[in-house]
């Protein structure tokens, strides 16, 4: 990717096979990460973000991030020069409109530089207009807590209690409660709920039914799943996945 030292942007298109892991790296330009098919997990600044179709993440210049693709992903991304003053200064989750999607596709396919200023102005407008409530999961530094979070992601329907995990990880229950709170800002119940919803978003992105996903990730009824989903994201599953 070229270093953009003047107001401008460039697009890129890649297709990644399932299981692709892109190690931590940074770009001198800001990046809008988006996929027109598949979903990605992006690790950045101690947080884990899930990007299904219809969502993009703005990464400021020189911010290290890593990407993991659960299934095949067709990425359409844009790199925006730091000289563009209207870009967000921090991480920002974007709801990708039909217009923004087409701009990203056109940028990645077009060799007509004359169009780039027009496409850039449209994309920057859509980034500003598409900002939505962030949804991400803290990544703990303590290795035993990392093991806990990874296990919750691997088996979100698990009914193991905080007491069960305290025994497994070598904590007292009170100590584990405190460490989870200190490193994630959440209770164990909140951490598990956020993990279940994050996993659900990935599975909904594969065109699974709301009911099927609700049971898959550990909810007793679809209504309890929808209530938890709205609590965490501010939207119902259908609203979230449709970008409304």
N, C-alpha and C positions, 0 to 999 in steps of 0.2 A: 504494500500500500504506500503511495507517495505521501510525503509530508506536505500538508497544505499550509503554506505560509501566507496566504491571502484569502479573503472571503471566498469560499467555494466549497464544493463537496464532490464526492465520487461515490459510486455504488459498486456493489460486488454481489455475486451470486455463487453459492456453493451448495452441493448436496452431500450430506454426511450419512454414512450407514449407521444402523443401530449400534449403540454402545460407544460411539465416538466420544473421546474425552480430549478436550483442548486445554492444555496446561495453562497455568497463570501467565498472563502476558499483558502488555499495555500498548496503547497507540498514541502517537503525538497529536492525533486529531480525536475529537469526540466521535462516539459510535452509537448509532441506533440499531440495536440487535432485534431482529424480527424474523419469523419463519412463516412462509405461506403454506407449509404443511408440516405436521409433526409438532412436538413440544420440546423445550430445552430447560435445563436447570442452569442457572448462572450464579456462581459464587463470587461475591465481591464485598470487600470491606467487612468481613465477618458475618455476612448475611447470605442466605440462600433464597433465590428468586425462581419461581416457575413461570415460564413464558409459553402459554398455549397459543394456538392460532388466535389472532385478534388482539394480542398484547405485544408490546415492545418495551425494551428497557434502554433508556438513555444512559450511556457511560461517559462521563466527562474525560477530557484528555488526560493521559498519563496515569489513569486509575487501573490497577491490575485487576484482572478478572479471569475466571476459568469457566468453561462451558462443557456440559455433558448432555448427550442426546440419547434418550431412551429408545426411541425408534428412529426410522429414517426421517431426516429433517432437511427441508429445502429452505435454506436461509437466504433472505434478501436483506442486505444491510447497507447502511450509508455511513460514510465517514465525513465529518463536518469540521472544517477548519476552525482552530481556536480564534481566528480573526473575525469569525461571525459572532458579533456581540450579543445577538438575541438568543443564544443557546442557553439551556439551563446550567446552573453552576454546580448542581449536585445530581446524584442519582435520581431518576424520575421514571415511574411506570406510566406507560402511554397506552390508551385505548386506540387501536389503529383503525381509523375510518377507511371506508372504501377508497376515498381519494388518496390518503396516505399510502395505502397498500399499492395502488397503481403507480404512484410516484416512485416508491421503492423499487418496484418491478422495472419501471422504465429506466431509472438510473442504472440499474444493474445490467440492462441490456443495450442501452443506447451508447453509441460512440460519438453522438453529435454534441460536442461541448457547448455549442451555441444555446442548447436547451437547458443547460445546467443552472444558470442563474434563475430561470423561471421555475424549474423544478425545485431548486433550493429554497426559494421564497415560499412556495407552496408547502414544502415539507416542514420548514421552521414554523409556519403558521399552524400546521396540524399538530406538531409537537406541543406547542403552547396551548392549543385548544383541547388536546387529548389527555392532559394530565389527569390521573385518577388516584384514588386512595391506594397507597402501597400495600402489597401483601408479600411478606417475606418471612423467613425463619432464621433466628439467630443460630450461628454455628459456634458451639462452646469450644473453649481452648483446653479444658481439662479432658485428658484422654478417655477417662471412664464415662464422662458425660457425652463425649463424641460417640462412644460405643452405644450409649443409650439412644441417642438421636438416630443413629444409623439403624438400630434395631427397630425403632418405631416406624421408620420409613419403609423398612423391608417387610414388616408385618403390622400394618396399621390397625388391623382388627384384633390384635392381641389384647387380652383382658388383664394382663399382669398389672398388679398394683404397685404403688410407690414402695410398699413394704417388700414386695418380691424383688424389685430392682435394687433396693438398698442391700439386701442379702447378696444378690449376684455381684454387685459392684464393690462391696466391701465398705459401705457406709452405714452409719446408723440412719434410721429413717429421718430423724430431725436434721441431721447433717446433710443428707441428700436433698431434702426440701430446700434448705438454705442455699446449697450450692447451685441448684437449678435456678432459683430466684436470682442469685448474684450474677450468674453468667448469661441468662436468657431474659431476665425481667419477667418471667412467667412462673406460674405454678405448674406442677407436673400435669394436672388436668388440662390447663391451657396449652401446654406444650404438645401434649398428645392430640388435642383437638386441632391445633394449627397444623400438625403433621398430617393428620387424617384429611383435612381439607386440601392441603397442598397435593397430597397423593391423589385425591379425588379429581382435582383440576387436570392433572396429567391424564387420568383415565377417561374423563369426560371429553378430552381433546381427541381421543381415539374413537369417538362416536358411540361410546357406551351409554346405556340408559341411566337416567338419574337414579331409578330404583335399584338397578343392579350395582351401581357404584356405591350407593348408600350402604348396602349390605357388605360389599367387598371391603370397605374401609372401617367397618366396625360399628355402624349405627344400627339400632334395633328396628327403626322404622324410617321410611322416606321422609316423613314430616320432621322427625328429630334431626335428620341430616340437613334438610333445608333450613331449619331454624339455626343450626350451628354454622352453616355456610353463610347465612345472612349476618350472623353475629361477627364472623371473622372478616368477611369481605365487604359487607354492606349491601350485598346483592343476593338474589336467589341464584341457584346454579344456572338456570336458563338465561337470566339477565347477564350474568358474568360472562358466560361463554358466547353470547351474541353481541357483547360489547355495548349493550344498552344501559 
